Amino acid sequence: MKTIVIHGLVTCVSLIIITALGNVCYADNPIAQTIFTADPAPMVYDGTLYLYTGHDEDNAPESRFIMHDYQCFSTTDMVNWTHHGAVLDIRKVFAWSGGDANAAQCIYRNGKFYYYVSTANTDGPGGVALGVAVSDSPFGPFKDALGKALVTNDRTKAARHSWDDLDPSVFIDDDGQAWLYWGNNACYYAELNEDMISLKSEISNIQLTREAFGPDFEEAPWVYRRADQYYLWYASSIPESIHYSIAKSPVGPWQYGGEVMKIQETTASNHPGVIEYKGRSYLFYQTDSLPNGIDKRRCVCAEEFKYQADGSVPEIQCRADNVEPIGTIDPRVRTEAETMAWSQGVETEKNEKVGVYVTDIDNADYIKIRQVNFGNQTPSQFMASVACGSNGGQIDVRLGSPDGRLLGRINVKNTGDWQTWETLSCRVKSVTGVHDLYLVFSGVNGELFNIDWWKFE
């Protein structure tokens, strides 16, 4: 059932530009429009930026979060994001968990990917606990590394609440030492052993003084090193703003740096994730600005920023167009349909046969792909893998906008089933250079077809 329909999306600044012809164009925040996402955790591995997020369920009420799994997206150009679907389902991986997927972070070390999660602990002392899962691939499958929690409420010294052990953040220092931080209305840390699944040190409690964290430390620590300085970003108060502190050592003492992002009207909660990628700095955060979004149904956004000369962080504005493309898409290489800069109306699903694909396609829905580089030689045809259990419809291949220049059109007919895939093609008009590409879908009688991938030849 379609629950996210992108018609007139507004984030913290206007994303809508209505032209004289009445067309509606959108900027590219939030990152994903096909699913509700939260608690961003970026990771760079082998030249690709991976973004891990929580997943707010479509039916989450205003009174409580409903989160069971973690999603993965990836990019090499910061504007087109490939959705890899759920890579870790708490209910399937951690037998000791209550099934709730709170904030988490994934990190690579020594050929393995380690996913640190916070979830209710149904064993032992109860409360929220930290667990760790491990995989050989950034896409999973992840398996419980311990068969039990790594940090439990009774191990955390000076724990005040059963939910103290939330929001793990992990980083590996220049000397190879791995550090784990976490906390809600408290901030704890410990050294990790080389195996990344056991604690090397005792758990320490950071004192939440005004000198260290300003007006308030609420939750969501994000820790990393830049040059000879350590940064600890966090969410403050409720509704939440984003702040940071600095130190000369991973154990402090911490000194309050300032407010980075003010309280947004579009969410009561926020969660920072900060990364360096291809020489640029990015902040990932969350709003609830998707249609049908509320504080329990959120969406992840990104902003580029630059450190000041002294290493301080400027105030970062929540804007629609603050991320520039840093690469292009080769149209002659097979591109997954779930790779997109923007979409209207569609959703994504995942199965064992084809992986993630685009579904729930209705009339006037579309996918936007930015910076498609056709080069100096025009292709002759456009191909797409589709499956259709209805009367079908059309795929219009257009440049620049949903009603831009028509390159070609594929007529999709019933393939026999929604999972019976066929490769269809059409001839295309001359095109060279770099363009934004739109796949615009049309037809009647509800859901039209599914699409798995496309390419030009």
C-alpha positions, 0 to 999 in steps of 0.5 A: 500500500502506498503511504508516501506520496510526494506532492508539494514536499516542504522541508526546513526551507521551501523545496518547491519552485513553481514555474510559469508552466505550472511544473513542480521541481524539487531539490534533493533533500531529504535523501530518500523519499520512498521510506521513512529514515532516521538516526543517520550513520555515514561510513566511507569504505573503498571510495563509496559513502555508505549511509546507514539509517534507522527505519520508522515504520509507516504506521508509527503513531504519534505516541511511540516509535516503531523501528525494527530494522536498519537500512543502507544507502550508498553514493559516489556523487552525493546526489544519487543514492542507491537504496540497498534495503534492510541490511539488519533486522533486530528481530532476526539477528539478536535473540536477546533483543526486544525487537526495537531498533534504536540508533546505531552505527556501522564501522569497518575494521580488518575485513569485517563490518561491525554494527553497534546497535541499541535495543531493549534487553530481554535478558538479565537486568533489562533496560536498553543495552548495546549489541554488536553484529558482524558481517563480511559485507557492508550489505550484510547479512549481519550476525550477532557477534556475541549472542548477548549484549555488549553493554548492559544497564547494570554494567554502566556505572552511575546509570540513572535510567533504564534507557541510558545505554542508547545511541552508540558511536564508534571510531578508530583513532590514528593509533589504532585504538577503537573507542565506543561512546553512547548515552541518553541524558548521560554520556559514557565511553570505553575502549574496545579490544582489537576484536571490536566485540569486547571492552578493553577498559572499564566504562567511564562516565563523562561529566555533563557540565556546562563547560563541557556541553553547554546548556544540555546534553540530551543524546546521540553522541557522534565522535571522531578525530580531525587532525589533532582535535577530537569532536563530539557532536550531540543532540541537545534538549527537546525539541532538539538542536545539534551542538558540538564539543572538542577535546585534545584527547578521546577521554577529554576534558571536553570543551563546549564548541557551540550550536551547529544546527538550531531547532527545526520546526519540522522535527522534535528530535535530531541526530548528527552523523558527520563524515569527510568524503572526497575532501568535503565535510558533510553533516547528516541529520533528520527532519519529519518533513515527508508527507505523512511525516511526524516526529515518529516518521522521519527522514534523513537529510545532508548538508555540506559545511566547511570548518573555520580556520581554527577548526571550529564548526560554523552554524549549518543552515538546513537547506534544500540545495546545499549538496553539490554533485561530485561525480556523474552517472555513466548511462552505458553501465547498468544502473539500479532503478533504486538509484535516484536523486529524487522520486515522486510516488514510488516505493522500493521493495527487496527480495531474494530474486532481484534484490531491491527494485522500484514498485508501487508505480502509478500514473505521473510518478517519476524518478530523477537521476542527476548528472547523467554523462552521455559524453560526446557519442549519442546512444542508440537505445534505452533498456529497462528490466520490468515486471508487470501483473497489470495492464502495464503503462509507459516509461518516458525517458526525459531530460531536465524535468518530468515534462522535458525533452522526450528521448524515448518511450517504452511500452510495458505490457503484462509480463505474466506476474509482478515478479516475472522480469523482462528486458524491454527497449526503445530507440532514443533521440540524439543526446550528448553531454551531462543532463538530469534524467527523468523516468516518467511513468504513465498509465491507468488502472492503479499500479502499473509495473515494477522496474529493476534497472536501466541502461543506454546502449 
